């Protein structure tokens, strides 16, 4: 079930623009194509794109390796106008506070999707990948619940709420 009209421009934000918000940006572009202008930013931009985020998004056909990390400040410095976005989706408490502060003079919606930061979870490669997959899948399910199933389903992604009952998983398990 969707919540409101489909926005024409969306900004996803998190703490560092290295894991959650780039995942959301890439998944949004994959699922909905050019239906909306989509960008992402972080409160800070002190890290590069996370390799585990790149790996788990690659599993579903979402390319993140060329993502350039940027902060809200860098967006403004580069001429991006936060007031031009119809919707800002904050994926962390710090980014929600920053988005609300930066947009208090604009008429726009800021939504908060509490998405776990997988970077400190799991010991060993497989456990870390499982944590990153859980974050990716939570973003995907929130996105489908909010915007609908999309035009281009992500390859290898778990079925969303709308199509879970009508399609079987590749392994045959329900």
C-alpha positions in Angstrom: 0.0 0.0 0.0 1.4 3.4 -1.0 1.3 6.5 1.1 0.4 9.5 -1.0 1.4 10.5 -4.5 4.6 9.5 -6.1 7.1 12.3 -5.5 9.0 13.8 -8.5 12.2 14.2 -6.5 13.6 12.3 -3.5 16.6 12.7 -1.3 17.7 9.8 0.9 20.0 10.7 3.8 22.0 8.9 6.5 25.0 9.6 8.7 27.9 9.2 6.2 26.3 8.6 2.7 28.5 5.4 2.5 26.0 2.6 3.2 22.2 3.2 3.8 21.4 6.2 1.7 23.4 5.1 -1.4 21.7 1.7 -1.1 18.3 3.5 -1.0 19.3 5.8 -4.0 20.5 2.8 -6.1 17.5 0.6 -5.3 15.1 3.5 -6.0 16.6 4.1 -9.3 16.6 0.4 -10.2 12.9 -0.1 -9.2 11.4 3.1 -10.4 13.7 4.3 -13.2 13.2 7.9 -14.1 9.9 8.3 -12.4 11.7 10.5 -9.9 14.9 12.4 -9.6 16.8 10.6 -6.8 19.9 11.6 -4.8 21.5 10.8 -1.5 23.6 12.6 1.1 25.0 12.2 4.5 25.4 14.4 7.6 29.1 13.9 7.0 31.1 12.6 4.1 34.3 11.3 5.7 34.2 7.8 4.3 34.1 6.2 0.8 31.3 3.9 -0.4 31.4 0.8 1.7 32.5 -2.4 -0.1 30.0 -4.6 1.7 27.2 -2.2 0.5 28.5 -2.5 -3.0 28.6 -6.3 -2.8 25.1 -6.9 -1.5 23.5 -4.4 -3.9 25.4 -6.0 -6.8 23.6 -9.2 -5.8 20.3 -7.6 -6.8 21.5 -5.8 -9.9 22.1 -2.4 -8.2 25.4 -0.7 -9.1 27.0 1.3 -6.3 30.7 1.1 -7.0 30.8 4.5 -8.8 28.8 6.3 -6.0 30.4 9.5 -4.9 29.9 10.2 -1.2 28.6 13.7 -0.3 27.3 15.6 2.7 24.5 18.1 3.0 27.1 20.8 3.1 28.7 19.6 -0.1 25.3 19.5 -1.8 24.8 23.2 -1.0 28.4 24.0 -2.0 27.8 22.3 -5.4 24.6 24.2 -6.0 21.9 21.6 -5.0 18.9 23.2 -3.5 17.3 21.1 -0.7 14.1 23.0 -1.2 13.8 21.5 -4.7 13.2 18.0 -3.4 9.5 16.9 -2.8 10.5 14.3 -0.2 13.5 13.7 2.0 13.7 10.2 3.5 16.0 10.1 6.6 17.4 6.7 7.4 19.1 7.6 10.7 18.2 9.8 13.7 21.1 12.2 13.0 20.1 12.7 9.3 16.5 13.2 10.3 17.5 16.0 12.7 19.8 17.6 10.0 17.1 17.3 7.3 14.5 18.9 9.6 16.9 21.7 10.5 17.9 22.4 6.9 14.3 22.4 5.6 12.5 24.2 8.3 11.8 27.2 5.9 10.7 24.9 3.0 7.3 23.3 2.4 8.4 19.6 2.0 7.9 16.3 3.6 10.6 14.6 5.7 10.0 11.0 6.5 12.0 8.9 8.9 12.6 5.3 8.1 14.6 3.7 11.0 17.1 1.6 9.1 19.9 -0.2 11.1 23.5 0.7 10.4 25.1 -2.7 9.6 28.7 -1.5 9.7 29.5 -2.7 13.2 27.6 -5.9 13.1 28.8 -9.4 12.5 32.1 -11.1 12.8 33.6 -12.5 9.7 32.7 -11.9 6.1 29.6 -14.0 5.9 28.1 -12.6 9.1 28.8 -9.0 7.9 27.3 -9.7 4.5 24.2 -11.1 6.3 23.9 -7.9 8.3 24.2 -5.8 5.1 21.7 -7.9 3.3 19.2 -7.4 6.2 19.7 -3.6 5.9 19.3 -3.8 2.1 16.2 -5.9 2.3 14.6 -3.6 5.0 15.2 -0.6 2.7 13.7 -2.5 -0.2 10.6 -3.6 1.7 10.0 0.0 3.1 10.4 1.4 -0.4 7.9 -1.0 -1.9 5.5 -0.4 1.0 5.7 3.3 0.4 6.0 3.6 -3.4 4.6 0.4 -4.8 6.3 -2.6 -6.5 8.1 -0.5 -9.1 8.6 -0.8 -12.8 11.9 -2.9 -12.7 12.0 -5.5 -10.0 15.5 -5.9 -8.4 17.1 -9.1 -9.5 17.5 -11.6 -6.7 15.6 -9.5 -4.2 13.2 -11.1 -1.7 9.6 -10.5 -2.7 8.1 -7.4 -1.4 4.8 -7.2 0.7 2.7 -6.7 -2.5 4.0 -9.8 -4.3 5.1 -12.1 -1.5 2.0 -14.3 -1.7 2.0 -14.6 -5.5 5.6 -15.6 -6.2 7.8 -18.4 -4.9 11.4 -17.8 -4.0 14.0 -19.2 -6.4 14.8 -22.1 -4.0 11.2 -23.2 -3.9 10.7 -22.3 -0.3 7.8 -20.0 0.5 
